[in-house]
């Protein structure tokens, strides 16, 4: 299956301009024999909220703003927890630790024409607001017939 998929990408490259990063992304996926990691923590939703707007919602109950990091670089949006060294004083008062923080890193691939507007953590739900930037020339327009 990998060779067939790669041959499709190689056939499309000569007739496609500006899609190199997409082809490279899919080739990396196929290099791993199309094996996606089974890690599904933390749970998340991707919601289309308008014609050009999206939200990524990540369930982070028990985390505060100082416990998480949201970074964007080279088309990748990374949401991860920050490991914090605990002092002995904090450990001394705990008789039983049944609630442990899970450390995680979740990466989303963001298209070149999508801008990250904002991020907000409220009631255990991290919302990242995204907007697709569409040039005027690509927006639908009504043509008057004369």
N, C-alpha and C positions, 0 to 999 in steps of 0.2 A: 504494500500500500504506500509506503514511503516513496519509493521510486516513481510510482505513478503520479503522486501528488507533486513531487518536485518537478517532474517533466511538465506538468500543467503550468507551474509557476515560471519555468524557463521559457515556455512558449508565450506566456503573456508579457514577459519583461520587454521584448523588443517593440511591442505595440502600446506600452503603458508608460506614461511619464509621471514622475513624482510619487510612485507607489512603492518605491524600493523598501522603505521601512516596513510596510505591511507585508511584502513578500519575505523579507528577512525574519519578521516575527513568526510567520507561519512555518518557515523552514526550520527555525529553532524548535518550534513545537514538534515538528515531524522528526527532528534529529533524536528526540527522546522517545521514538516509536509511539508518538501520539499518546504518551502517558501523562495525564494530569495528576498533580498531587492530590491526595484524598483529604487534605486538611481543609476543614470547613469551619474553622473557628477564627475569628468571630463570625457569627452569621451576619449577612448583609442583604440589602435590596438595592437594585438599580431601578429607579423610577423615572419615567418620562413625564415631566410635569407640564410641558407645553410643547409648542411646535419646535422650539430650539433650546429647550431647557431640560436638564436632568438633575436628579439628586442621587447621590450614593448615600445610603443609610446603613450605618454599622452599629450593631448592638454591643454596647460597652458598659453594661451595668457594673457598678462598683469602681469604675475608673473615673479619675478627675482629669481636668485639663493638663495638669502637670505630669500625668501618667502616660500620655500619648503624644506621638509625633506624627504630623502629616507633612509629607515632603513631595515636591514635584520636580522631576528632572528627566530630560531626554524622553519625553512622552510616557513616563511611568509615574503614577501616583502611588506613593507608599504610605500606608497607615500602619504604625507599629507602636507597641508598648515600650516604655522606657524602664529599663531595669534600674531599681533604686537600691542602694546598699542600706540594709536595716541595721540600726544600732542595737547593741545588747540591751539597752534600756527598754526598747520597744518589745523585744522578744521575752523579757522577764515576766511581764504581766499576762502573757498568753498561756492559759492552762491547756487548751486544746485548739489546734489550728485546723479547722475543717473547711475554711474558705481560703483557698489559695489563689493568688493572681496567676493567671496563665499569661505567659509572654508570647507575643505573636507578631507576625509581620504579614500584611496582606498587600499585594501589588495589583494595581489596575492599569491596563494599557489605555491611554487616552489619545484620541485622534488629534492630528495637528491643528484642526480647525475648532477644537473645543478648548475653552478658557475656563479655568477654575476661578470662580467668583468669590467664594467664601466657605468657611467651615464653622460649625457650631456644635457644641456638646450640651445637650439639655435632656434631663431626665433619663440618662443612660443611653441616649441615642445620638451618635455622631452623624451629623448631616453635612455633606459636602455638596455645595451648589456648583453646577457646571452649566455653561452656556455655549452652544455651538454658534460660532461666528460665521455668518453666511454673507458673502459679498453681495452688493446690490445687484450685480449682473446675474447672479444665480438664483435670486429670489423670484418666485412666480410673479408675473405681471400680466395685466389684462391688456390685450391688443385690441384697439378699436378698429373695426372693419368699416372701410369707407365705401 
